[in-house]
Amino acid sequence: MKTRAHTAAATETDAILPVHELAQRICEIVEEPIETEDDEGVSEQDREERKATIVDGVALGAEPAELGCPECGGPLWEREEGPLVRFACRVGHVYSPESLVSEQGKALEAALWTALRGLEERADLYRRMARRASGKRAMAERFEAHAHSADTNAAAIHQAIAKLAPSGEVEQAS
């Protein structure tokens, strides 16, 4: 369990308050006027640069992470926000490194279950085709061989799923 001190050390914290004081502080913040710059002294170029901090849903200053978004599959961009690192895609999914690992684990497990189901269905289809190829022994044997191969691959996928920890981490191979 993370402590307040641990959280405060990892983020820029404006205030650490007891729960019974939070509502009052939030109300104070909401009532504070927002400081705006006088637009008279700002050039058109500066105004456009401020608007262009986000291009195609990605904050400027972000670097391509060469990772895929676990939710939508789009490319992720890595950006440092003070002491924090964030990964974001163009759609708007945003992850801390820890949440990205967790979501990748979930996506990996889902992909493995999909592959397992697909291989099992393929093996079943080949067996059905083998049964229908009665009288054509060579064809039936070829379909049975394909079914056996799909079963073997499905068993390997099932073993990989069994090695996944609850966090989605793959256990060390022995």
MOVEN-V751229 format. One record per pair of residues at least 12 apart in sequence whose ideal C-beta (glycine too) atoms are under 10 Angstrom apart, sorted by sequence separation. I is the first residue (numbers start at 1). J is the second residue. If there is no record, write none. Layout:
BEGIN
i->I j->J
i->I j->J
END
This chain:
BEGIN
i->4 j->16
i->64 j->76
i->65 j->77
i->66 j->78
i->76 j->88
i->77 j->89
i->84 j->96
i->85 j->97
i->87 j->99
i->130 j->142
i->131 j->143
i->4 j->17
i->37 j->50
i->64 j->77
i->65 j->78
i->75 j->88
i->76 j->89
i->77 j->90
i->84 j->97
i->86 j->99
i->87 j->100
i->127 j->140
i->129 j->142
i->130 j->143
i->131 j->144
i->160 j->173
i->15 j->29
i->62 j->76
i->63 j->77
i->64 j->78
i->65 j->79
i->74 j->88
i->75 j->89
i->76 j->90
i->86 j->100
i->129 j->143
i->130 j->144
i->14 j->29
i->62 j->77
i->63 j->78
i->74 j->89
i->75 j->90
i->79 j->94
i->85 j->100
i->128 j->143
i->129 j->144
i->130 j->145
i->61 j->77
i->62 j->78
i->63 j->79
i->73 j->89
i->74 j->90
i->87 j->103
i->126 j->142
i->127 j->143
i->130 j->146
i->57 j->74
i->58 j->75
i->62 j->79
i->63 j->80
i->70 j->87
i->72 j->89
i->74 j->91
i->76 j->93
i->77 j->94
i->126 j->143
i->127 j->144
i->129 j->146
i->130 j->147
i->58 j->76
i->59 j->77
i->61 j->79
i->62 j->80
i->69 j->87
i->71 j->89
i->72 j->90
i->73 j->91
i->74 j->92
i->76 j->94
i->125 j->143
i->126 j->144
i->129 j->147
i->58 j->77
i->60 j->79
i->61 j->80
i->69 j->88
i->70 j->89
i->72 j->91
i->74 j->93
i->76 j->95
i->78 j->97
i->126 j->145
i->127 j->146
i->128 j->147
i->57 j->77
i->59 j->79
i->61 j->81
i->65 j->85
i->67 j->87
i->69 j->89
i->71 j->91
i->72 j->92
i->126 j->146
i->127 j->147
i->56 j->77
i->58 j->79
i->68 j->89
i->69 j->90
i->71 j->92
i->72 j->93
i->123 j->144
i->125 j->146
i->126 j->147
i->127 j->148
i->59 j->81
i->65 j->87
i->67 j->89
i->69 j->91
i->71 j->93
i->78 j->100
i->125 j->147
i->126 j->148
i->65 j->88
i->69 j->92
i->70 j->93
i->123 j->146
i->124 j->147
i->126 j->149
i->127 j->150
i->62 j->86
i->65 j->89
i->69 j->93
i->71 j->95
i->76 j->100
i->122 j->146
i->123 j->147
i->126 j->150
i->127 j->151
i->62 j->87
i->69 j->94
i->70 j->95
i->122 j->147
i->123 j->148
i->125 j->150
i->126 j->151
i->62 j->88
i->69 j->95
i->123 j->149
i->124 j->150
i->59 j->86
i->122 j->149
i->123 j->150
i->124 j->151
i->67 j->95
i->122 j->150
i->123 j->151
i->59 j->88
i->70 j->99
i->121 j->150
i->122 j->151
i->123 j->152
i->58 j->88
i->70 j->100
i->119 j->149
i->120 j->150
i->123 j->153
i->57 j->88
i->58 j->89
i->69 j->100
i->70 j->101
i->119 j->150
i->120 j->151
i->122 j->153
i->123 j->154
i->57 j->89
i->58 j->90
i->70 j->102
i->71 j->103
i->118 j->150
i->119 j->151
i->122 j->154
i->57 j->90
i->67 j->100
i->70 j->103
i->119 j->152
i->120 j->153
i->121 j->154
i->56 j->90
i->57 j->91
i->58 j->92
i->69 j->103
i->70 j->104
i->73 j->107
i->119 j->153
i->120 j->154
i->55 j->90
i->57 j->92
i->59 j->94
i->65 j->100
i->69 j->104
i->70 j->105
i->71 j->106
i->118 j->153
i->119 j->154
i->120 j->155
i->54 j->90
i->57 j->93
i->68 j->104
i->70 j->106
i->71 j->107
i->118 j->154
i->119 j->155
i->67 j->104
i->70 j->107
i->116 j->153
i->117 j->154
i->119 j->156
i->120 j->157
i->69 j->107
i->70 j->108
i->115 j->153
i->116 j->154
i->119 j->157
i->120 j->158
i->68 j->107
i->115 j->154
i->116 j->155
i->118 j->157
i->119 j->158
i->70 j->110
i->116 j->156
i->117 j->157
i->70 j->111
i->115 j->156
i->116 j->157
i->115 j->157
i->116 j->158
i->114 j->157
i->115 j->158
i->113 j->157
i->116 j->160
i->112 j->157
i->113 j->158
i->115 j->160
i->116 j->161
i->111 j->157
i->112 j->158
i->115 j->161
i->112 j->160
i->113 j->161
i->112 j->161
i->109 j->160
i->108 j->160
i->109 j->161
i->112 j->164
i->108 j->161
i->109 j->164
i->108 j->164
i->109 j->166
i->110 j->168
i->112 j->170
i->105 j->164
i->109 j->168
i->105 j->165
i->108 j->168
i->105 j->166
i->106 j->167
i->107 j->168
i->108 j->169
i->109 j->170
i->105 j->167
i->106 j->168
i->108 j->170
i->105 j->168
i->104 j->168
i->105 j->169
i->102 j->167
i->103 j->168
i->104 j->169
i->105 j->170
i->101 j->167
i->102 j->168
i->101 j->168
i->102 j->169
i->101 j->169
i->12 j->81
i->11 j->81
i->12 j->82
i->11 j->82
i->12 j->83
i->10 j->82
i->11 j->83
i->12 j->84
i->10 j->83
i->11 j->84
i->9 j->83
i->10 j->84
i->10 j->96
i->70 j->168
END
